Amino acid sequence: MHWGGAVLISPERQYIPMTARLCFDCTNNIAEYEACVMGIRATIDFKVKSLKIYGDSALVIHQIREEWETRDYKLIPYEKIGHKKKDDICRKSLILFHC
């Protein structure tokens, strides 16, 4: 069992934490993707105009930025969702950071 989470921070410094329990067996990379996609979906729901994503998984950040290719077949669906969601907000300012 894994947990994933994201925190949205508004320009006014309002913090909106989100967590989700993943009720299936998965790798840490899948849990990282789930958290990233959850945060991106929330920004779409909140109609965010500018977005900076900070993540500690170099793999997820570089794959969503399309700088690294995905070789693990289990991650390909997540990468596609990440790209789709990224494209959904492309007209907005989007910056992804590995930290």
VMD Tcl script that builds the backbone (N, CA, C; Angstrom):
set m [mol new atoms 297]
animate dup $m
set s [atomselect $m all]
$s set {name element resname resid chain x y z} {
  {N N MET 1 A 0.847 -1.176 0.000}
  {CA C MET 1 A 0.000 0.000 0.000}
  {C C MET 1 A 0.890 1.235 0.000}
  {N N HIS 2 A 0.575 2.165 -0.857}
  {CA C HIS 2 A 1.336 3.411 -0.974}
  {C C HIS 2 A 0.407 4.607 -0.777}
  {N N TRP 3 A 1.031 5.716 -0.429}
  {CA C TRP 3 A 0.323 6.986 -0.319}
  {C C TRP 3 A 0.969 7.959 -1.286}
  {N N GLY 4 A 0.185 8.847 -1.845}
  {CA C GLY 4 A 0.712 9.896 -2.705}
  {C C GLY 4 A 0.139 11.216 -2.252}
  {N N GLY 5 A 0.861 12.260 -2.544}
  {CA C GLY 5 A 0.351 13.552 -2.123}
  {C C GLY 5 A 0.894 14.691 -2.961}
  {N N ALA 6 A 0.189 15.784 -2.897}
  {CA C ALA 6 A 0.587 17.012 -3.582}
  {C C ALA 6 A 0.081 18.180 -2.743}
  {N N VAL 7 A 0.749 19.294 -2.865}
  {CA C VAL 7 A 0.325 20.508 -2.179}
  {C C VAL 7 A 0.267 21.628 -3.203}
  {N N LEU 8 A -0.898 22.228 -3.350}
  {CA C LEU 8 A -1.036 23.402 -4.204}
  {C C LEU 8 A -0.822 24.628 -3.322}
  {N N ILE 9 A -0.070 25.599 -3.845}
  {CA C ILE 9 A 0.177 26.834 -3.104}
  {C C ILE 9 A -0.231 27.990 -4.002}
  {N N SER 10 A -1.179 28.775 -3.534}
  {CA C SER 10 A -1.683 29.902 -4.313}
  {C C SER 10 A -0.689 31.061 -4.236}
  {N N PRO 11 A -0.825 32.045 -5.142}
  {CA C PRO 11 A 0.036 33.229 -5.067}
  {C C PRO 11 A -0.102 33.962 -3.727}
  {N N GLU 12 A -1.248 33.795 -3.077}
  {CA C GLU 12 A -1.470 34.423 -1.764}
  {C C GLU 12 A -0.954 33.543 -0.629}
  {N N ARG 13 A -0.236 32.485 -0.965}
  {CA C ARG 13 A 0.343 31.543 -0.006}
  {C C ARG 13 A -0.701 30.700 0.726}
  {N N GLN 14 A -1.821 30.443 0.082}
  {CA C GLN 14 A -2.806 29.523 0.638}
  {C C GLN 14 A -2.373 28.109 0.250}
  {N N TYR 15 A -2.264 27.227 1.232}
  {CA C TYR 15 A -1.811 25.861 1.003}
  {C C TYR 15 A -3.014 24.931 0.914}
  {N N ILE 16 A -3.037 24.112 -0.136}
  {CA C ILE 16 A -4.121 23.153 -0.332}
  {C C ILE 16 A -3.476 21.768 -0.458}
  {N N PRO 17 A -3.380 21.022 0.669}
  {CA C PRO 17 A -2.766 19.693 0.613}
  {C C PRO 17 A -3.759 18.646 0.117}
  {N N MET 18 A -3.243 17.677 -0.608}
  {CA C MET 18 A -4.056 16.557 -1.096}
  {C C MET 18 A -3.275 15.271 -0.874}
  {N N THR 19 A -3.958 14.244 -0.462}
  {CA C THR 19 A -3.338 12.928 -0.330}
  {C C THR 19 A -4.283 11.876 -0.897}
  {N N ALA 20 A -3.702 10.775 -1.294}
  {CA C ALA 20 A -4.504 9.654 -1.791}
  {C C ALA 20 A -3.812 8.356 -1.398}
  {N N ARG 21 A -4.608 7.410 -0.968}
  {CA C ARG 21 A -4.082 6.082 -0.686}
  {C C ARG 21 A -4.251 5.243 -1.947}
  {N N LEU 22 A -3.176 4.652 -2.380}
  {CA C LEU 22 A -3.217 3.808 -3.573}
  {C C LEU 22 A -3.509 2.381 -3.113}
  {N N CYS 23 A -4.665 1.896 -3.470}
  {CA C CYS 23 A -5.120 0.588 -3.001}
  {C C CYS 23 A -4.726 -0.527 -3.964}
  {N N PHE 24 A -3.501 -0.452 -4.426}
  {CA C PHE 24 A -2.964 -1.501 -5.280}
  {C C PHE 24 A -1.460 -1.521 -5.080}
  {N N ASP 25 A -0.867 -2.649 -5.366}
  {CA C ASP 25 A 0.579 -2.780 -5.234}
  {C C ASP 25 A 1.239 -2.039 -6.391}
  {N N CYS 26 A 2.222 -1.204 -6.081}
  {CA C CYS 26 A 2.871 -0.444 -7.146}
  {C C CYS 26 A 4.290 -0.082 -6.737}
  {N N THR 27 A 5.037 0.377 -7.703}
  {CA C THR 27 A 6.402 0.827 -7.446}
  {C C THR 27 A 6.377 2.261 -6.919}
  {N N ASN 28 A 7.504 2.708 -6.390}
  {CA C ASN 28 A 7.609 4.090 -5.931}
  {C C ASN 28 A 7.421 5.059 -7.100}
  {N N ASN 29 A 7.904 4.697 -8.285}
  {CA C ASN 29 A 7.746 5.575 -9.448}
  {C C ASN 29 A 6.275 5.748 -9.827}
  {N N ILE 30 A 5.510 4.673 -9.743}
  {CA C ILE 30 A 4.075 4.777 -10.025}
  {C C ILE 30 A 3.414 5.681 -8.985}
  {N N ALA 31 A 3.784 5.536 -7.719}
  {CA C ALA 31 A 3.231 6.400 -6.673}
  {C C ALA 31 A 3.596 7.867 -6.940}
  {N N GLU 32 A 4.822 8.126 -7.406}
  {CA C GLU 32 A 5.240 9.499 -7.746}
  {C C GLU 32 A 4.401 10.048 -8.901}
  {N N TYR 33 A 4.177 9.229 -9.927}
  {CA C TYR 33 A 3.344 9.648 -11.060}
  {C C TYR 33 A 1.918 9.935 -10.598}
  {N N GLU 34 A 1.367 9.059 -9.761}
  {CA C GLU 34 A 0.002 9.259 -9.260}
  {C C GLU 34 A -0.113 10.608 -8.545}
  {N N ALA 35 A 0.869 10.931 -7.714}
  {CA C ALA 35 A 0.844 12.200 -6.984}
  {C C ALA 35 A 0.955 13.386 -7.935}
  {N N CYS 36 A 1.836 13.287 -8.918}
  {CA C CYS 36 A 2.022 14.382 -9.875}
  {C C CYS 36 A 0.755 14.611 -10.698}
  {N N VAL 37 A 0.178 13.542 -11.200}
  {CA C VAL 37 A -1.040 13.655 -12.007}
  {C C VAL 37 A -2.200 14.181 -11.154}
  {N N MET 38 A -2.279 13.737 -9.900}
  {CA C MET 38 A -3.324 14.230 -9.004}
  {C C MET 38 A -3.206 15.751 -8.847}
  {N N GLY 39 A -1.991 16.238 -8.653}
  {CA C GLY 39 A -1.781 17.679 -8.516}
  {C C GLY 39 A -2.123 18.433 -9.785}
  {N N ILE 40 A -1.728 17.893 -10.947}
  {CA C ILE 40 A -2.029 18.559 -12.222}
  {C C ILE 40 A -3.532 18.586 -12.467}
  {N N ARG 41 A -4.222 17.477 -12.181}
  {CA C ARG 41 A -5.682 17.451 -12.346}
  {C C ARG 41 A -6.350 18.515 -11.474}
  {N N ALA 42 A -5.865 18.664 -10.255}
  {CA C ALA 42 A -6.443 19.667 -9.348}
  {C C ALA 42 A -6.240 21.074 -9.900}
  {N N THR 43 A -5.077 21.331 -10.500}
  {CA C THR 43 A -4.843 22.667 -11.053}
  {C C THR 43 A -5.787 22.954 -12.213}
  {N N ILE 44 A -6.117 21.932 -12.969}
  {CA C ILE 44 A -7.081 22.106 -14.069}
  {C C ILE 44 A -8.456 22.416 -13.478}
  {N N ASP 45 A -8.836 21.677 -12.425}
  {CA C ASP 45 A -10.128 21.921 -11.769}
  {C C ASP 45 A -10.207 23.334 -11.194}
  {N N PHE 46 A -9.085 23.825 -10.651}
  {CA C PHE 46 A -9.047 25.158 -10.058}
  {C C PHE 46 A -8.792 26.263 -11.099}
  {N N LYS 47 A -8.689 25.865 -12.381}
  {CA C LYS 47 A -8.447 26.815 -13.471}
  {C C LYS 47 A -7.198 27.676 -13.230}
  {N N VAL 48 A -6.126 27.012 -12.840}
  {CA C VAL 48 A -4.858 27.679 -12.569}
  {C C VAL 48 A -4.287 28.237 -13.874}
  {N N LYS 49 A -3.750 29.449 -13.818}
  {CA C LYS 49 A -3.209 30.101 -15.017}
  {C C LYS 49 A -1.707 29.940 -15.141}
  {N N SER 50 A -1.022 29.746 -14.051}
  {CA C SER 50 A 0.425 29.595 -14.048}
  {C C SER 50 A 0.769 28.480 -13.076}
  {N N LEU 51 A 1.697 27.622 -13.448}
  {CA C LEU 51 A 1.963 26.437 -12.636}
  {C C LEU 51 A 3.448 26.133 -12.595}
  {N N LYS 52 A 3.956 25.921 -11.396}
  {CA C LYS 52 A 5.308 25.408 -11.187}
  {C C LYS 52 A 5.150 24.093 -10.443}
  {N N ILE 53 A 5.766 23.052 -10.958}
  {CA C ILE 53 A 5.702 21.745 -10.318}
  {C C ILE 53 A 7.084 21.412 -9.785}
  {N N TYR 54 A 7.160 21.119 -8.492}
  {CA C TYR 54 A 8.391 20.689 -7.857}
  {C C TYR 54 A 8.222 19.230 -7.483}
  {N N GLY 55 A 9.193 18.407 -7.827}
  {CA C GLY 55 A 9.102 17.001 -7.479}
  {C C GLY 55 A 10.466 16.443 -7.146}
  {N N ASP 56 A 10.489 15.437 -6.295}
  {CA C ASP 56 A 11.769 14.850 -5.920}
  {C C ASP 56 A 12.132 13.639 -6.780}
  {N N SER 57 A 11.283 13.287 -7.733}
  {CA C SER 57 A 11.579 12.168 -8.627}
  {C C SER 57 A 12.078 12.696 -9.967}
  {N N ALA 58 A 13.388 12.596 -10.160}
  {CA C ALA 58 A 13.977 13.041 -11.429}
  {C C ALA 58 A 13.331 12.292 -12.592}
  {N N LEU 59 A 13.076 11.008 -12.404}
  {CA C LEU 59 A 12.492 10.189 -13.464}
  {C C LEU 59 A 11.156 10.760 -13.932}
  {N N VAL 60 A 10.252 11.025 -13.001}
  {CA C VAL 60 A 8.919 11.518 -13.354}
  {C C VAL 60 A 9.012 12.894 -14.004}
  {N N ILE 61 A 9.772 13.802 -13.414}
  {CA C ILE 61 A 9.876 15.160 -13.953}
  {C C ILE 61 A 10.454 15.144 -15.363}
  {N N HIS 62 A 11.549 14.420 -15.571}
  {CA C HIS 62 A 12.176 14.394 -16.900}
  {C C HIS 62 A 11.312 13.676 -17.938}
  {N N GLN 63 A 10.559 12.666 -17.522}
  {CA C GLN 63 A 9.679 11.984 -18.472}
  {C C GLN 63 A 8.495 12.871 -18.850}
  {N N ILE 64 A 7.910 13.582 -17.912}
  {CA C ILE 64 A 6.794 14.467 -18.239}
  {C C ILE 64 A 7.283 15.632 -19.102}
  {N N ARG 65 A 8.526 16.083 -18.868}
  {CA C ARG 65 A 9.104 17.139 -19.711}
  {C C ARG 65 A 9.504 16.601 -21.087}
  {N N GLU 66 A 9.390 15.295 -21.272}
  {CA C GLU 66 A 9.738 14.608 -22.516}
  {C C GLU 66 A 11.231 14.710 -22.821}
  {N N GLU 67 A 12.038 14.744 -21.765}
  {CA C GLU 67 A 13.491 14.764 -21.913}
  {C C GLU 67 A 14.070 13.348 -21.829}
  {N N TRP 68 A 13.377 12.471 -21.131}
  {CA C TRP 68 A 13.796 11.072 -21.014}
  {C C TRP 68 A 12.674 10.201 -21.555}
  {N N GLU 69 A 13.042 9.105 -22.206}
  {CA C GLU 69 A 12.005 8.189 -22.685}
  {C C GLU 69 A 11.643 7.189 -21.591}
  {N N THR 70 A 10.448 6.666 -21.673}
  {CA C THR 70 A 9.965 5.698 -20.696}
  {C C THR 70 A 10.221 4.304 -21.227}
  {N N ARG 71 A 10.942 3.531 -20.443}
  {CA C ARG 71 A 11.256 2.161 -20.864}
  {C C ARG 71 A 10.447 1.126 -20.099}
  {N N ASP 72 A 10.034 1.456 -18.896}
  {CA C ASP 72 A 9.261 0.519 -18.080}
  {C C ASP 72 A 7.813 0.522 -18.568}
  {N N TYR 73 A 7.362 -0.603 -19.071}
  {CA C TYR 73 A 6.005 -0.685 -19.634}
  {C C TYR 73 A 4.931 -0.299 -18.621}
  {N N LYS 74 A 5.197 -0.481 -17.325}
  {CA C LYS 74 A 4.204 -0.124 -16.311}
  {C C LYS 74 A 4.029 1.388 -16.190}
  {N N LEU 75 A 5.043 2.151 -16.587}
  {CA C LEU 75 A 4.988 3.608 -16.461}
  {C C LEU 75 A 4.437 4.299 -17.700}
  {N N ILE 76 A 4.367 3.594 -18.829}
  {CA C ILE 76 A 3.922 4.218 -20.078}
  {C C ILE 76 A 2.529 4.839 -19.962}
  {N N PRO 77 A 1.537 4.162 -19.367}
  {CA C PRO 77 A 0.225 4.819 -19.227}
  {C C PRO 77 A 0.298 6.105 -18.394}
  {N N TYR 78 A 1.139 6.106 -17.350}
  {CA C TYR 78 A 1.274 7.300 -16.515}
  {C C TYR 78 A 1.957 8.429 -17.282}
  {N N GLU 79 A 2.957 8.082 -18.053}
  {CA C GLU 79 A 3.637 9.090 -18.857}
  {C C GLU 79 A 2.652 9.727 -19.840}
  {N N LYS 80 A 1.812 8.904 -20.466}
  {CA C LYS 80 A 0.824 9.437 -21.419}
  {C C LYS 80 A -0.169 10.355 -20.721}
  {N N ILE 81 A -0.619 9.966 -19.528}
  {CA C ILE 81 A -1.531 10.829 -18.764}
  {C C ILE 81 A -0.824 12.131 -18.413}
  {N N GLY 82 A 0.429 12.033 -17.975}
  {CA C GLY 82 A 1.194 13.230 -17.640}
  {C C GLY 82 A 1.336 14.158 -18.826}
  {N N HIS 83 A 1.619 13.599 -20.007}
  {CA C HIS 83 A 1.736 14.426 -21.218}
  {C C HIS 83 A 0.399 15.059 -21.581}
  {N N LYS 84 A -0.685 14.277 -21.476}
  {CA C LYS 84 A -2.011 14.810 -21.811}
  {C C LYS 84 A -2.371 15.961 -20.884}
  {N N LYS 85 A -2.177 15.745 -19.591}
  {CA C LYS 85 A -2.498 16.795 -18.623}
  {C C LYS 85 A -1.594 18.005 -18.835}
  {N N LYS 86 A -0.325 17.745 -19.146}
  {CA C LYS 86 A 0.597 18.851 -19.413}
  {C C LYS 86 A 0.115 19.631 -20.632}
  {N N ASP 87 A -0.320 18.920 -21.668}
  {CA C ASP 87 A -0.831 19.584 -22.877}
  {C C ASP 87 A -2.117 20.346 -22.589}
  {N N ASP 88 A -2.942 19.831 -21.656}
  {CA C ASP 88 A -4.181 20.524 -21.281}
  {C C ASP 88 A -3.900 21.894 -20.684}
  {N N ILE 89 A -2.736 22.047 -20.060}
  {CA C ILE 89 A -2.432 23.326 -19.426}
  {C C ILE 89 A -1.291 24.060 -20.129}
  {N N CYS 90 A -0.925 23.608 -21.323}
  {CA C CYS 90 A 0.196 24.219 -22.046}
  {C C CYS 90 A -0.023 25.699 -22.337}
  {N N ARG 91 A -1.245 26.095 -22.548}
  {CA C ARG 91 A -1.488 27.505 -22.835}
  {C C ARG 91 A -1.222 28.351 -21.599}
  {N N LYS 92 A -1.041 27.697 -20.486}
  {CA C LYS 92 A -0.677 28.388 -19.254}
  {C C LYS 92 A 0.850 28.284 -19.110}
  {N N SER 93 A 1.382 28.989 -18.185}
  {CA C SER 93 A 2.798 28.896 -17.884}
  {C C SER 93 A 3.022 27.626 -17.063}
  {N N LEU 94 A 3.877 26.721 -17.568}
  {CA C LEU 94 A 4.155 25.471 -16.865}
  {C C LEU 94 A 5.654 25.298 -16.748}
  {N N ILE 95 A 6.117 25.123 -15.532}
  {CA C ILE 95 A 7.530 24.889 -15.282}
  {C C ILE 95 A 7.625 23.679 -14.356}
  {N N LEU 96 A 8.475 22.712 -14.711}
  {CA C LEU 96 A 8.674 21.530 -13.878}
  {C C LEU 96 A 10.084 21.550 -13.314}
  {N N PHE 97 A 10.218 21.323 -12.028}
  {CA C PHE 97 A 11.517 21.357 -11.346}
  {C C PHE 97 A 11.772 20.038 -10.645}
  {N N HIS 98 A 13.000 19.581 -10.712}
  {CA C HIS 98 A 13.427 18.454 -9.878}
  {C C HIS 98 A 14.164 19.052 -8.688}
  {N N CYS 99 A 13.779 18.644 -7.488}
  {CA C CYS 99 A 14.461 19.200 -6.301}
  {C C CYS 99 A 14.860 18.102 -5.345}
}
mol reanalyze $m
mol bondsrecalc $m
mol representation Tube
mol addrep $m
